[in-house]
Amino acid sequence: MTADEKNSAPTILPIGEPPARRIAFGSMQLTGPGHWAAPANPERAMQVLRDAVDAGVTHIDTADAYGPFTAEKYIRKALHPYQDGLVIATKGGLTRQGPGKWAPCGRPEYLRQCVEMSLRRLQVERIDLYYLHRIDPAVSMEDQLAVLSDMQAEGKIHHIGLSKVDVSQVRRASELIAVAAVQNKYNITNRVFEEVLRLCELAGIAFVPYAPLASGRLAQPHGVLDELATNYNATPAQLALAWLLHRSPVMMPIPGTSCSTHLHENLVAAQIDLTREDVVAIGLAIDRNPAASVM
């Protein structure tokens, strides 16, 4: 395969100083069942974080709602003082009422509290990338983004991102702030936010797909990617991640795991070369597979 035949897949994105490598680490799986309470094995959770950084991961994704508060605390315990160039991205504006329960709260005073408490838990003076975890329909978007913009001006937030948003919301937000990243659900079987991805490409906004492995279902044996993955000498999870990396130059998946073995397997995806034809063919094969329901 010649260089001209390869689909351009840069290894970094312009978030952080220096820019972040394109396979990041999502910390959601480091919490208890229903993403509620502490992990069953705290030391193992912290070791996975250390292994991720040792393996070259430069972007850790988290949120105050994971636990709640648990993931941020373990990131600090495992990684502080932070390695130069490591980006910690967190989120606020989503409250928890119990295992598996989530509700948005975008009141400006609450969002300010969220930022202040994340600063404390992570033990940093400035958050590298702060997402509005959900836009609260009960509060104007202008008010929600204004408080984050104010805290950016105060030096407490570097970049601002959005999560679970549609095209109109990204466009509207971009009139108010510089949107650095959008985090939406997206994977090879779920491309509902294709238009948002295209907008991010045009605007130079990082697109950070959560559930890139469909919450682990794409990594399971005898799944929809099994046969395709063998053609590339890859695991199903590796092919799913490689497809994302080659699908768009602004894509930065955040696969999460509580297992160091799976962590290292995921990172190998960055070494898999796919042509443009491969990306199209894999996508079409999934579309034609009746077992590949949206995940």
N, C-alpha and C positions, 0 to 999 in steps of 0.2 A: 504494500500500500504506500503510495507516494504522499508527500506532505499536502499536495494539491487535492488529493482525494479525501483527505480527512476533514471532517466537520470541525470548524474552529471551536475549540473548547478551552478558553483561557483558564489558568489554574487559580487566578485571584479575582477578587472583586474590590472596588474602591470603597470599602468600609474599613476604617481603622488606619493606623499608622504604624507599620506598613500595611498595605491592603490585605484583606483576609483571604486565606485559601478557601476554595469553593465547596469543600465538604466540611460542614461545621458539625457541632455536637449539640443535640437537643437533650435537655436535662429532665424532661417531663417523666421519663421512665424511672427516675431515681427516687420517686415518691411511693407511698403505699397504695393499696388497692383503691381504685376510684380517684387516684391522684390526691389522696387524703391521708395526712399523717406521714410519719417518717418511714424510710425504707426498711425492709425486714433485716437487711444487713448493712448498717451504716458504713462500716469500714470498706466493704466491697464497693459501695456506691462512690466513696471518695477515691478509691483506687482506680476505678474506671475513669474518673475525671483526670486524675494524674496521668494515667496511661494515654488519654486522648491528647493532652498537651505534649507529653513526651513523644508521641507519634507525629507531631507536627500540626495538630489542629490549632487554629488561631482564632476561632470564633465559637464561643459558648452561648447557647440560647437558653433563657430561663424566663420565669415570670413569678411575681409575688403570689399568684393564685395556685402555683404548683405546691401542694402540701396541705394548706397554704403556707407560704413562707419557708417551707422546708428546703426546697431546691436551692434557693439563694444562700441559705445558711450553710449547706454542705459544700457549695462552691467556694465560699469563703474559707471554710475549715480545710478543704483539700488543697486550695490553690493560692491562698494569700500568704505572702506577698506575691502578686501576679507577675508572671513573666512578661518582659517587654514585648509589645506587639500583640498581646492577647486581648481580644475584644470580648467584653461581656455585654450581651444584649438582654434586657429584661423588659417586662411589661407591667402595666397597671390599668385599673379600671374595670376589672372583672372580679366580683365578689364570690365567696363560697358559702354555701349553706349546709354542706355535707358531702359525702362521697358521690362523685359524679354530678354534683349540682353546681351550676354556674349562673350568675346574673350580672349584667353590666351596671356600673354606677359611674357616671361621668360628671358628677358634680365637681366643679373646679376645686373646692376645698378638699374634697376626697382625693382627687388626682394629685394635688400638691402633697398631701400626706403620703400617698403611695410612693412618690418619688423620694421624699425625705427618708422614709423607712427602708426603701431599697438601698439607698446610699449607705445607711447604717448597717444593714444586714450584709451587704457585699463589702463593706469597709472600703469605700472609694469616695473620692471627692467629686467625681463626675462620672455619670453613666455614659458609656460609649454610644449605645444605641438604645433608645427608649421607645417602646411601642405603646400606642393606645390599644389596649388588648381587645376591646370592642367599643364601637361607637354606641353610646347610650341614646336611644331614640327619644328619651324623655328630656334630654338636655341638648341645646343647640350645638352643632359641631363647632361653630365658631368659639363658643365658650370653652369647650373641651380642649381644643387645640391652642387657644390663647394662653391657658395656664402652662401648657408644656412649652410654648414659645417663650413665655416669660422666664421659665426656669432654664431654658437654653441660654437666654440672654444673661442670666445670673451665673452661668458657668457650671450648672449642675447636670445638664444634659448636653451631649455633643451632637448626636444625630437623632432625628425623630422618625419613627415608622408607624405604620398602620397595620391592623390585623383584621382579617375577615371582612374585606370591603369590596364593593363593586366598582365598576368603571366611573360612574357618576360621582361616587364618594372620593375616589382618588383625584379626579379632576377638581372637584370642589376644594378638597384639602390642599391641593397644590397651589391654589390661589391664595392660601393663607399662610402656608409654611413650605419649607423645602423638604419634601418627602424623600427620605433616604432609602427606605425599604418598605416593601409590602409583604406581609406574611399571610398567605391563604392556603387552604387545603388544596393540594394538587399532587397527582401521581399518574403513573402510566395508565391506570384504569379510570381515573377521575380527573377530567380536564374541563370541568365546569367553568373555571376562571381563565379560560384561554384569552378572552378579550382583555382581561386585566394584565395578563402576562405581556400581550402585545403592546399595551399602553406603557408598561414598565420599560420594555425594550426601547420604545421611541423616546421616552423621557430620561433614560439612563438611571432608572430606579432599580435597586436590587429586588429580585423576586425570590422570597424565601419560602419554599413549599413546606408546610407542616404535613405530617402523615405521609412522607415520601414513600414509605413502604406499606401504606394502608394499615397503619397500626400493627405491623408485623405480618399481616396476611400475605403480602407479596413475597415474604421470605420463607414461607412454609413449604415443605416438600409436597410434591404432587400438585402444585398450584399452576396458575395460568402461564407462568414464565419458565417452567421447568424445561420444556423441550427447546424453547428459544435460547435459553441460557447455555445449554450444552454446545450450541453452535459458536459461542464466543469463549468457551472454556471458562465460564463464570458461574457463580451461584445466581439464583433468581434475584436475591437482594442486590448483588453487585450489578446485574444487568439493569434492574430498575433504577438504580442511582446513576449509572453511566448514561442511560437514556435521558434522564433529566439534565445532566451536565451538558450533553450534546444538543438537547432540545433548544436551549437558549443560552447565550453568553451572559445573561444577567441572573441566571438561576444559581441559588446556593441552598441545596437541601440540608436539612438538619436532622438526620436520622438519630434516634435515641436508642439507647440500650443500657441495661444494667450488667452487661457481660463484656469483659475485655476482649474475648475471642471474637465476638460479633463486631465489636468496635473495629478491630484490625481488618476483619473481612470487609466491612463497609468501606474503609479507606482505600482498599485496593481498586475500588470502582473508578477512581480518578486515573488509573493506568490503562483502562480499557479504551481502545480506539474504535470509534464508530464513524462510518461515512454518513453523509447526508441521506444516502439511499437506505442505509441501515436504520436510521432513525425513523424514516417514513415507513419502511417495511415492518418494523417492530410495532409501531403504532397501529398500522392497518391489521396486523395479525391479532393484536389484542381486541381491536374493534370488532373483528369477525368471530371472535371466540365467545360462544354463548355463556361460557362459564365465567367470563371476565366482567361480571357486573360491577357497577360503580362502587368503589371501596373508599 
